[in-house]
Every structure is written in C-alpha cells, then in structure tokens.
Amino acid sequence: MTDEVASTADPASPGGSAGSAAPGGPAGPAGRRRVVIIGGGFGGLFAARALRRANVSVTLIDRAQHHLFQPLLYQCATGILSEGEIAVPLRDLLEKHKNIDCVMAEVVDVDAAGQRVIAQRVGGGRLEYGYDDLIVAAGVQQSYFGHPEYAGWAPGMKTLEDALAIRRRVYGAFEMADTAADPAERRSWLTFALVGAGPTGVELAGQIRELATKTLRSEFRSIEPGDARVLLFDGGDAPLASFGPKLSARAAEILHGLGVEQHMGTLVTHVDRGWLEVRDHAGQQTRYDASTVLWTAGVEAPPVAEALARATGAERDRSGRIAVEKDLTIPGHPEISVIGDVMSLDKLPGVAEVAMQSGLYAGRRVRLRASGRMPDKPFRYRDLGSAAYISRGRAVVTAGPLRTGGFIAWWIWLFIHIAFLTGYRNRVGAVLTWWLAFTRDDRKERAFTVQEVKTFRDAYTHPLTPGMPEEAELPGEEGQPGQQAPPAQQAPAGQQAQAAPPGQQARAGQHAPAAQPGKPVSAPPAPPPPRQAR
Ligand SMILES: Cc1cc2nc3c(=O)[nH]c(=O)nc-3n(C[C@H](O)[C@H](O)[C@H](O)COP(=O)(O)OP(=O)(O)OC[C@H]3O[C@@H](n4cnc5c(N)ncnc54)[C@H](O)[C@@H]3O)c2cc1C
C-alpha cells in the first residue's frame, strides 16, 4: 500500500472535483446533495438502503471492507460458520444502488463548520469528503475499563479479527494441551476463562463446553477434551441479567448443566499471559491459571465519537456515546445524525434492532430533506424483543409478554437469525451448516493458522509502506506459558478494573489537520498514532 494520496472527490464522480460546497448547499453531480455515512454496520447499511432511490450521492466510509453480522460472531469463532457467512463486502451489498459508493478508510476527524470528514487510508494517506448530510453509525468497541493492555492477553469479540483470533486460541489450546508434558501446563491449556456473563460471554461459554464435549470428544488420544474447564466471571449476581430474574436463573441452570463454572459477583483485577486474578464481594483475591482468557465485558464509543463531540460540542454519556435529539441529530446540527450503538438516546440498548430502525429513520429523514420537505416525526423505537443462544437446543427469548427459555426459545432464536442474516446465500448456507452442526456435532470451520491474527495491532495505525518492517512483537497473542509481558504493560496486581472516563481510550494523535476546502491534499501521511487495542 502506498501512503501518498489524498482526495476530496465527490462520491458519484470518483477523482472528480474536490472540495466542499457551502454548508447545506448542493454540490454533487447534477446538483445532488452529498451524504456521507460513517460505518457500514446495521445502522449505516440500513441508512444507505433508505437512500437508494433518493436524489443524493452517498459515500459510505467504513474502516472494514465488509458488513459484519455481529450476532453470529461467536459461531465463526467456534468453528460453525465461516467468515464469509457472517461478513459480506459492502460493495456487494450495495452494488445495485448506483448513487452509493463505498470507501474503505477510517474517519479520524470531522470538520463540522466546513462540513467535511477527514479519513485515513490503511497505512496513512488522507482523504476528505464534503457533506451536506452526515450520518454517523460507527458502533462501539470493546472496553477494558481503563486497562487496554489486557487486550493483548484477552481478545474481545467485536470484529472478524477478534473471532478468528478466538478460534485460533480455542482450537489451538486443545492442540497445545495435547502435546504438553507437564500436567499443570496441560490443565492451563484446558482452562478457558470468560470475562462477562452477558449474551456474548454466555454464548461463548456454552459453545466451548459444547465443542469440547461433542465435536472434539473422540479426536484426541492424549487428552480428554471434555475435561476442559470453562470459567465464567461477572461482577453481577447472575448471567444474562438483562433478560430479567426468571430467564437469568434459567440461563444459569442451563450453563450449570453444560458444565460451565459460574463465578458471579467477581471483579477481574488483573489479566496476564496464562492467568487472571479476580476479587469476590468479600474481598477475597483468587488467581486462576488459564491459557485462554476471552473478554466480553464492556463497550465504549470509538475514537471518532470523541472527534465528533469536539467538532460539534455534542454531549457524551459515560461510555462516550453521542447524545442526540429525538430526531437523532446533534443539537444545533440538523445536518448530522448519529445512529445505532454510538448514539445515546433514552437509554436504548445497543442491539441490532435499534441500529436498523435508527438507520432507516435517519436515511428517510435525509431523503425528505433532499426533496425539500421537512421531516417532523420524532424517532420511535419499536422493541421487538431479544434472544440469546446458550447451547444447542437451549436459548432464552423475550418478546413483548413472551418470556421463554429452553427448546422453544431456541427455535425462535433460529428463525430470527435466519431471517436477519445478511444476504440470501448466507441464509441458505447457514441453514445447511446448522443442520450439520446440530445433527452431527460437526463444525467445519475449524481451520486456523499458527501465524498470529494480529488483533492487538490495527492496520490503520501503521505505515505499511513497502519496505517498512512489520512491527516486531505483539504481547500476548500466542499466550505461551512462561513468557512474560512487557513490564510497562502490567497493571499492579490487585488493582481493580475501573471504568475509563469517556474518551480516555481514544487514540491520541489521530486527528489529521484539516485541509483547505477545494484543494486536494497531497499528503504528508498522518503520523502513525500509538498502538491501541480495539
Ligand atoms: C458478539 C456480539 C453479539 C451480538 N449479538 C446480538 C444479538 O444477538 N442481537 C442483537 O440485537 N444485537 C446483538 N449485538 C449487537 C449488535 O450487533 C449491534 O447493536 C449492532 O451491530 C450495532 O450496529 P451499528 O451499525 O451501530 O454498529 P456496528 O454494527 O458495530 O457497525 C459499526 C461500523 O462502523 C465502522 N467504524 C467504526 N469506526 C469507524 C471509523 N472511524 N471510520 C470508519 N468506519 C468506522 C466499523 O468498522 C463497523 O463496520 C451483538 C454484538 C456483538 C459484538
């Protein structure tokens, strides 16, 4: 990749005239309004689709090339579904909508007065896009509560890279246990610690026990995969607390039946290579040797939310999410909508349905503005319920008055996910794969490479100029016992994980200086910001 170019090309005329129009004025081809969407997750995709027949030019910018179906990430991580079944190229999804262009870049700053966003290409190189309407759908990222260094030992579960790293760690752990001569080392490889007993932690815990006791049951000669311990830690009283006490208790019962060891009321105070330490309500500190630690505990807004707040004066909540008006715009900025997980409104949960509905609303609102009409109806969220998978044949579901856990809930979960999975081919593929997985304990997506999937490193933070050496070492990616963490990254033992103040974990130095409107910027590439976990 080169790090040269920068442009301010209009989306509908690649390489065409650069620059920003007067705020609010049409500037695209044929006088079209320019709409920029940041993020191609559920919110951004639904907003884009709502604009497909509007007389606007849309540029959808995402730091990834694909739309990711996050609810099934854990199935990719545990070998049921392939990457391609849960991640579809945005270009493919939006191919037919000729007024929409996709750009793979990371938005690093917003110039609200000049109505431009500034983005960075992989490895450096600056891009600018003028807008008349901006829709921010950047989602959230994993939070380590002020301890980003834990990411090196305990991958989160937000991106495709995360899922592939987890797959390698989980299946790799059994391989390592198989050849470990020392019983203590073998035990450590066969111990999986999960931090966070929300839906993702519970789903992963159930899956690991299931693959250990079913899929891998008779494949090893030196170890008994079913001996694998799965430890689930959470500061609350019960797993899946958001589903209410009854379903939460049901989930605890199902997890117990699967052999998941639940350590509720515990706070993780330290994570390191091969072990973690927790403190219970009574103040008792306990260390657990576990070569695989997975983190599903918290979320925070991504760095672009901080840039947006700074540019607009928008307020942010404790997780750094942007507070919006009832029409999903930032106060004083009717041209900027914030949707999905990164928006803060009426304590709406961070779920796909909120993102989809807010995306549709924001897209329609922009469409009305483009046709000269004034949208007046506030956003109203229709709660369609939620579901969490625990193991084969076991799930919990809430939908209106319906609250159920077990086999029926599992069927409901199945239908919901088939219906919402992105792309017709993926739906058919998932049905076939699930049929095999559920009837024959077969997980066909178990391949992993022994080379690292570098979740601790982010391609956007590195100059990938030809000839540049790759970054030397990544702490904790492999998790081999006996190797030490770099001392600077170790938090003092016993120190409790604290919630980071909003924005604390944003990447310093990320915001490139604004370019002059109308002038392509031949870039001094933005200096690579410090490494940061995602
Ligand atoms: C493991 C997991 C399981 C889940 N299970 C469920 C479930 O069962 N049911 C449910 O309803 N919800 C579930 N959710 C939540 C649901 O996936 C989210 O609520 C939903 O994806 C939010 O959509 P979004 O568009 O706001 O953000 P996202 O889908 O996260 O999309 C944000 C996009 O913005 C991009 N981006 C971020 N920053 C930038 C930047 N600076 N520049 C360019 N692009 C950027 C990202 O690459 C990403 O593609 C789950 C989430 C996870 C992680």
The ligand as a Gaussian input file, in Angstrom:
#p B3LYP/6-31G(d) Opt

LIG

0 1
 C      -20.640000     -10.591000      19.693000
 C      -21.888000      -9.768000      19.543000
 C      -23.124000     -10.370000      19.582000
 C      -24.287000      -9.622000      19.437000
 N      -25.494000     -10.256000      19.459000
 C      -26.612000      -9.545000      19.254000
 C      -27.878000     -10.189000      19.193000
 O      -27.976000     -11.412000      19.334000
 N      -28.965000      -9.419000      18.959000
 C      -28.880000      -8.061000      18.784000
 O      -29.893000      -7.404000      18.550000
 N      -27.703000      -7.428000      18.852000
 C      -26.572000      -8.128000      19.075000
 N      -25.362000      -7.487000      19.120000
 C      -25.326000      -6.037000      18.986000
 C      -25.440000      -5.597000      17.549000
 O      -24.562000      -6.331000      16.735000
 C      -25.134000      -4.111000      17.487000
 O      -26.108000      -3.445000      18.254000
 C      -25.156000      -3.582000      16.064000
 O      -24.179000      -4.204000      15.287000
 C      -24.947000      -2.076000      16.065000
 O      -24.952000      -1.603000      14.771000
 P      -24.144000      -0.273000      14.410000
 O      -24.362000      -0.038000      12.961000
 O      -24.488000       0.795000      15.358000
 O      -22.622000      -0.633000      14.711000
 P      -21.723000      -1.785000      14.100000
 O      -22.535000      -2.905000      13.557000
 O      -20.731000      -2.080000      15.147000
 O      -21.023000      -1.080000      12.865000
 C      -20.142000      -0.010000      13.038000
 C      -19.285000       0.091000      11.806000
 O      -18.550000       1.306000      11.872000
 C      -17.249000       1.065000      11.421000
 N      -16.407000       2.108000      12.010000
 C      -16.152000       2.353000      13.305000
 N      -15.376000       3.432000      13.443000
 C      -15.144000       3.895000      12.194000
 C      -14.402000       4.988000      11.671000
 N      -13.764000       5.837000      12.464000
 N      -14.340000       5.152000      10.341000
 C      -14.980000       4.282000       9.505000
 N      -15.698000       3.241000       9.947000
 C      -15.786000       3.054000      11.272000
 C      -16.933000      -0.342000      11.894000
 O      -15.912000      -0.933000      11.096000
 C      -18.271000      -1.034000      11.714000
 O      -18.384000      -1.661000      10.453000
 C      -24.187000      -8.223000      19.275000
 C      -22.948000      -7.607000      19.237000
 C      -21.803000      -8.367000      19.374000
 C      -20.455000      -7.692000      19.326000

